[in-house]
Amino acid sequence: MIATGHRGGVSLRHVAGLHRLHALTLPLVLLAGFVVISRVFDVSLDDTLIRATPFVFTGLAVAVPARAGLVNIGGEGQFVAGMVFAAGGALALDDKLPAIVLLPLLGFLGAFGGFVWAGIAAVLKVTVSLNEALSTLLLNFVAPLLLGYLVFGPWKDPANYSNLPQTAEFEDSARLPVYGLTQLHLGIPLALVAALVVWVMLAFTRWGFRARVLGGNPEAARRSGIAVRRTLFIALVAGGVLAGLGGMIELTGIEGRLRPGIGVGFGYIGFLASWLVGHRPLEILPAALLLASISIAGDSLQIDHNLPSTSVYILMALVVLAVLGLRGGTRRAEG
């Protein structure tokens, strides 16, 4: 029981202080973990930023619906759908339009692909109340099948003599600009901008307020006149837009062609990044950096030490346990 002015109780001011301390401590712990992993496994900052970028977008794709009380496990499928839609635009227009026109168009197509994929689950949610966690999860398995059909069939590169299932390489007009001779591409600062935009949208807009009310107390939201179905629909498709945009950035910033296996697991890691920080948009940034460094370290463990690919999941599980311990300590201090 929380009491104010009682010698044996816990003041409201003390509880608020603990919450603020936890909000400051967790990002610092995540950043410290990122530094340690990078030093121990010699993970470069460039590689980490590149790998973290899709995690930021798929993490934000979880955070926005979560604010309205929804569980979007479909970042993986929405990410792939964004790549597929953007690849279609690149294959059709990369030799016809300049980069300054084509890249924004591909960004729109990628976002639209995520919108469509999340929209399927959103429509099912608001019309027949189908659980969005189930529908988005199942759609994760459909999107790679669509990608596989396209790269094995109509989009397969006719000049590919090795018979690999992939599209032709995109022209330079369909590739994101990079910094110097590195692979650091424009999508990295765009991830930071996306996190800032989502934070502002959730914290300072009327829609963000309505989403918070709905996520906190659906019955109170209904009684106060909030359009529940519309808010739920917007929240879920907004998540899909973010994941689809992340897919477009990965495709045009790193890959340069569509093929099976791009970004496998990125949606699930993004889900973990968002969950670790309680779906707070700005804190997804350090979480993505930490998980990206672990992901790259896992690649190193496989190559240099012949460890199984599951070693990366063991490292991520240790991070989850550490965060759970930190949260448990805060709750005990409050109680």
N, C-alpha and C positions, 0 to 999 in steps of 0.2 A: 504493500500500500504506500502511496506517495503522500507525504505530508509536508506542510510548510510550517516553519517555526517550531518544530518538534525536535527535541534533542536526538531521538533515535531514528527519526525519519530522514527521507531524502528530499531536499527542496527541489521545486520545479526548476529553479535557476541552475542547480547542480546537474539535473538531468539534461537540460538544454546545453550546458557546457560539455557534458560527455558526448552528446550528439555532435557538437561542433568539433570536438577533439577527434572523434572517430572519422568525421568527414575529411579532416586534414590528414589524419594518420594513414588511412588506407591508400590514398594516392602516393604518399611518400614511401610506404612499404612496397608498393608495386614498382615504383621507380628504382628503389634500392635493389629489388630482385632483378630488375632488368640490367642494372649495372653489374651485379654479381655474375649473372649468367653470361653476359657479354664478355667479361674479363676471363672467367674460367674456361669458356669454350671458344674464345677468340672470335666472337661474332662481330662483324663490322657494322657500324652505324648505318651505312648505305643499305646493306642487305636487310637490316632490321626495319628501316623506314619503308622499304619497298614491300616487305612481307606484311607489315602492320597495316598498310593502307586498306586492303580488302577487309581486314578484321574490323577496322573502324566502321566501314560502311555496313557490314553485316551485323555488327554490334548495335549500331543506331537503328537498324531495321528491327531489332528486338525491343529497343528502349522505347520507341514511340508507341507501339501497341501496348506495351506493358503499362504505360502511364494510364491507359484506359481500362486496365484490368485484363488485357488479352495476352495470350502466350503464342508468340509467333516463332515456331520451330522451323519455318520454311525458308529461312534465309538462303539455305543451300540451293534450293530449286529456283528461287527468285534471282539469285546471283547468276545461275546458268541461263535462265530465260533472258536476262539482260544481255548476256554475251551473245546469245543466239540472235536476238533482234538487232543488236549493233553490228554483228557480223553480216547479216543480210544487207544492211545499209551500206557497209563498207564494200562488199563484193559488187554491189550494183552501181555505186557512185564514186569509188575512190579514184577512178580515172577521168571523172567528169567535173568534179567540184574541187575548189581549193580548200586547204586545211581550215582556213578561217570560217568557212561556211560548213564544211563537212563535219568537223569535230563537234560543234554544238548540236548538229543534227543527229550524230551518232549518240551523243549523250542523251538526247531526248528519246531516241529509239531504245536505248538501254533501260532508261527509267520507265518507259512505256511497257517494255517486256516484263519488268518486275511488277508493274501495276497490274498487268493482265494476270500474271501468275498468282499474285496475292488477291486479286479481285475475285478469282474463283472461290477461294476460301471465304472471302468477305461476304459474297453473295449468299453462300451456303449458311454463313453465320446469322445474317440478318433476316433470312427468309425462313429457314427451317431449323434454326438454332443448333446447327451442327457444330460440335466442339472444334474451335479453330486450331487447337494444338494437334488434333488428329488429322484434320484435312491438310494443314500446311506440311505436316510431316510426310504424309503419303505423297503429296505433290513433289516432294524432294526426289522421289524415285522415278517420277515421270519425266522430269525435265532432261536428265541425261539420256533417256531413251530418244527424245526428240532430237537432241544434239547428235546422237549416234546415227540416227536415220539420215540426217542431213549430210554429215561428213562422210558416211559410207555411200551415199546416194547422190542426190542432185547437186550438192555443193562440193563434192570431192574434186580435188585439183587434177585436171586432166593431164597436166604436165608432170605429175608426180610419178616417176618411174619406179620408186621404191614401193609403190602401192600402199602407202600409209594412209589411214583415214584422217585426212585433214584438208582444209580449204587451201586455195592459193594464198600466198603471202600478200598482205595488204600493201598498197602503195604508201609512200611517205605521207601523203595528205590525210591518211586515215590512222596515223600514229601520233600519240601525244608527244609534245616537245620534251626533250630531255636536257638536263643541265650538263653542258660540256661533253666530256667523253664518258660520263657515268651513265648509269641506268636510272638515275633519279629523275622522275618524270613529273609532269604537271599535276597528276592525280594526288601526289603527296600533300601539297598545300590545299588542294580541293577537299581532302579528307578533314583537315583542320577547319576549313570554312564550313563544311557540312555539320561538324559537331557544334560549332558556334551557332549556326542557324537553328539547329534542332533545340539547343538549349534555350535560345531566345523564344522559339515558338512554344515550347512547353512551359516556360517560366513566366512569360510576360504577355501572352496573347489570350484573348477570350476563349479560343478553342482549347488552348492548353489548360486553362482553368476548368473548362467543362470536362475535359478528359480526366483531370485529377479528381474531380468530384465523382465522376462515373467510376473510376478505378477504385476510389476509396469507399464509396457507398452507392451501389447501383440504385437501390430503392429511393434514397434521398435525391439522386439525380433525376429519376422519373417524376417524383413529386414536385420537384422544382421547375419542371417544364423543359428540361434538357432533351433534345432530340437524340435519344439513346442509339437508335439504329444508325442514324447518319454519322454520329460521332464514332461508333464502332467501325463502320465501313471506312471512314476517312483514316482512322488510326491504322487499320490493317493495311490498306493500300499505300499509305505513306511509307510504311515500313518496306513494302515491296518496291516502291520507287527508289528508296535508298539502296537496297540490295542490288537492284538492277543497274543502277548507276555505278555501283562498285564493280559489277561484272564488266560493264563497258570499259571502265578505267583499267582493269586488269588485262582485258583483251587488247586494247589499243596502246596501253603503256608498256606492257611487258611481252605479250605473246606475239602479236602481229599476225596471227592467223587462228582460226578456230579448229580445235582438235579435242578428242576425248581426254578427260583427266585433268583439265585446267581447273584449278581451284578446288580440288576435292577436299572436303572437310572444312573449307573456309567458313561456311555458314554456321556449322556447329561450334567452331572456335569463336566466332563472333558472338554466338549465343552465350558462351562461357564468359567472354569479355564483359558483356552487358550485365550478366548475373553477378559477377564478382563485385561490381561497384553499385549494385542496387539500381541498375538501369539509369544512372545519372550520366547524361551525354558527355560532359567534359571529362569525367573520370574514365570514360571508355578509352581515351587516348593513352594514358599510362598502362591500362590493362592490356590494350592491343600491343603496345611496345614489349611488355613482358612476355606475352604469349607468342609474339613473333620471334623474340630471341630464343625462347624454348623450342619453337618449331625448327628454327635453323640449327640450334644445337642438336636436336634430334637427328637431323640430316647428317651432321658431323659424326654423331655416335654410330650411325649405321655404316658410314663409309670408312671411318678411321678405326673403329673398334669392333666392327662386325656384330653390333648389337641389333636386335630386332627392331622393326619400325614402331612397335608398341612402346619403346622406351620413351618416346616423346609424350605419350599419354600418362606414363608414370610421373614424369616431371610436372605435367599439368595437374595431376591429382594431388601432388604435394603442395602446389600453390593453393588449390581449393581447400585443402586441410588447414593450411596456414591462415587463410582468410576466415574460415569457419571458427578457428580458434580465436582470432581477433574479435570477431563479432560476439562470440560467446563471452569473452572477457568483458566487453562493453555492457552486455545485458546483465551479467552478474554484478557489475559495478552500479548499474541503475537500480537493481533490485535490492 
